Amino acid sequence: MAHHTAPSGDRSDAPVIVVLDGPAGTGKSTVSREIATRLGLSFLDTGAMYRAMTYWLLQNGVDVDDAEAVANASAKPVILSGTDADGPTITVDGVDVSGPIRGPEVTAAVSAVSAVPEVRTRLVDLQRGSAAAAPRGIVAEGRDMGTVVFPEADLKVFLTASATTRATRRAAQLGVADPAGVAAILADIERRDAADSGRATSPLAKADDAIEVDTSEMDPEEVIGHILGLVRQRARTVRA
């Protein structure tokens, strides 16, 4: 962090940007939202934006496996992500889609949609706009926050956990108890990991200056406490 005496590059009074990246099921949403609440910062769930785009495409009969069709349609939906950590919202064309975007059809299609460069370009612009409008700063979570969207973030955290741990957590979230159901969730997580890490545009990757936090053996409160400690060290304008 620059000293107050620094010239134009001084960020001491700039809004704070904290980013959490990582694969599905690492607890990014829960942890990011709670950190934003405790620090009085805005909160951005970028995954919800990709899900909202995917939902709109499916609802409007666009073949999500046809990259050209997805690219051509990507400018059409009006996607608005509310950044209040106490009650984040996501709307498409003025309609609240926070429930429908979590369904299995969207979950199965979102990686394909996210891989289309035109989709990422559009949503990255929206994400940066949300940060620019956040008075004190923002906690943003996703797949490419530290590498692409906010490369100058004050703190970059890369959350990891074993695929088995993540599948167990997701199953508990969804109320799935039978072994076959858990196995299906694990297979889906491994499929999404491969798709997200392997795509050509903005793949899931740990930024060189990100701090990796393995949450496999940590509960959410332990993860939150650890990251708040990192914020105190890294972002002087925030008093966690």
N, C-alpha and C positions, 0 to 999 in steps of 0.2 A: 504494500500500500504506500502511495506517495506521501511525502511530508507536506504539511500545510504550506511550506515555502515554495513548493514546486510550482512551475509555471503552468502552461495550458494542460499538461497531462494530469494534473491533480484531480484525484477522485474522492477526496476526503469528505466532500459534501454531496457526492452523487448518490442516487438511490442504490441500495445494496441488491446485488443479484446472487442468489444461491441456487445452484442447480443440482438435481439428483437424476442420474441416468441409471439404467439397468434393465435387465430382461423382465418379462412378465412374472408376477407373483413374488417379487422381492419386498413388497410393502411400500413401494415408492409413494403411492397416493396417500395412504394413511399417514405416513411419516411426514411427507412434505406439507400436507395440509395442517398438521398439528404444529409443525415448526413455524409455519407462516402465522398461525393463530397466536402462538406464544410471543412472537417477535413483532406482531402488529404489521406484518407485511401482506402484500397481495399473494394470491396463490393461482398457479396455472397448471392445469392438467392437460398437457398437450396430447396425450393419448386419446382423450375424449374428443378432441378436435378431429383426429384421424378417423375415429369411430363415427363421428357425426357426418363426415364426408362420405364414408362408406355406407352409412344408413341411407343418406339421400340418394346415392347412386342406385342402391338396391331398390328403393321405393320408386325410383323413376325408370326402372327397367334397363339401366346401363349394365352391360356385361363387365363385371369387375375384373375378369381375367383378360379383357381386351385393353391393353395399356393405351392404345391410341384413343379408344372411345372414352376411357376414364380421363385422359388428358384433355380431350375436347370439352368434356362436361365440367371439369374441375373449377372453372370460374363461376359457374351458375349458382350454386347454393350460397345463401347468406348465413355464414356461421358466426355466432357470437358466443364467446366464452366469458362468463361472469367470473371475476377474480376475487370475490369476497370469500376469504378462507372459512368464514362461519357458515356460508351457504353458497358454494360455487354452483354455477348454472351453465348449461349448454343448450343453445337453441339453434334450429335450422329453419330459415325462412320464418322466424318468429314463433316457432313451435318448440316447446320444451321436449327434448329427446333424451333426457338423462336416463330414463328407464330403458327405452327400446335399444339404445346403442350398446347395452350390456348383454344383449341376447346372443344365442349361439350362432345365428346367421351372420351377424356383424363380426363376431369374434373370428369366425372361420375365414372371412373375406378381408379383414383389415390389413393384414400383412401385404397382400397383393396390391391393394390400393395405395398403401404407404410407400411402395417401391416406385411409384410413378413420379418422375422428377417434377412434372408440372404441379402435382398435388403438394409435394414438399415445398416447392418454391412459394406457392400461394400461402400455405399454412405457416411457414417460417416468417413470412412478412406479417401475418396476423399476430404471431407469437411475439415478435419484436415490438409490434405496436402496443400490445398489452403491457409489456415491460416499460415502455416509454411513458405510458399513461399511469403507471403505479407511483404514487407520490413518495412513498418511503423506500420502495423496492419490492422485489418479488421473489418467491420461491417457485421455481419451475421444475416440473418433472417430466421425463420422457425417455427417448432413446438416443437423441443426438443433441441434447441441450449444451453440453460442455464442449463438444467437438465442432458443431456447426452453428447452432442458433445463438448461443451466448459464449463465444470463445474467451471473452474478457471477464467472465463472471468472477466475483470475489471469492467464492468457494465452489468447488466442483467435487461432488461425491458420486462414486460409482457403487451402487448397491448390488451385491451378489448373494446368492444362496444356491444350494444344490437343487437340481431339478426336482428331486424327490421331495425335498422340503417345500418347495414352491407349489408342487402339485397337492401336497397335503393341506397347505394353507388355503389354496384356492377351493379345494373340495369342501373344507370346513365353511368357507364363506358361502358356498352355494348349497350347503346342506346335503352334500353327497357323502354317503357312508359306505356304500358297497364297494368291494375291491375292484370290480370291473369298471365302475364309474370313476374311481380314483385313477386307475390305469389309463382310461381314456383321456382324462385331464392331463396326466403326465405326457402322454403321446402328443397331445395338442400343444403343450408348453414346449416340448422338444422341437416340434415342427415350426412353431413361431420363432423360437431361438435361431434355428437354422435360416429361416427366411429373413429375419431382421438383421442377422449378422452378415448374411451373404449378399444382400442387395447392393447394387452398384452405387446408388445415390444415398448418401448419408447413412451408412450402415450403423448398427448398434456397435459402439466401440468405446473403450475407456480413454478419455482424454489423457494426454501425457502428464498433465499436472493435476489430475483428479486423485482423490484419496479413496481407495477401495475399502468398503466396509462389508464384510461377510456377515449376513444376518441369520445364517443357518441356526446358530445357537443363541440368538438374542430375541427377546420379546420386543414389541414395538416401543415400549417406554425406554428400554435400554438403548435402542437405536436412536431414538429422539434425543436422549440425554447426551449421547456421544456426539451427535452432529451439532447440537447446540454448543457444546464445548469447542468444536471446530470453528463454528461461526464466531465465537468470542475471540478466538485466536486470529482469524483471517479478516474479518470485516469490522474494522474499528468504528464505523458509524452506527453499528448496532450494539446495543447493550442487552445481550441475551439474559 
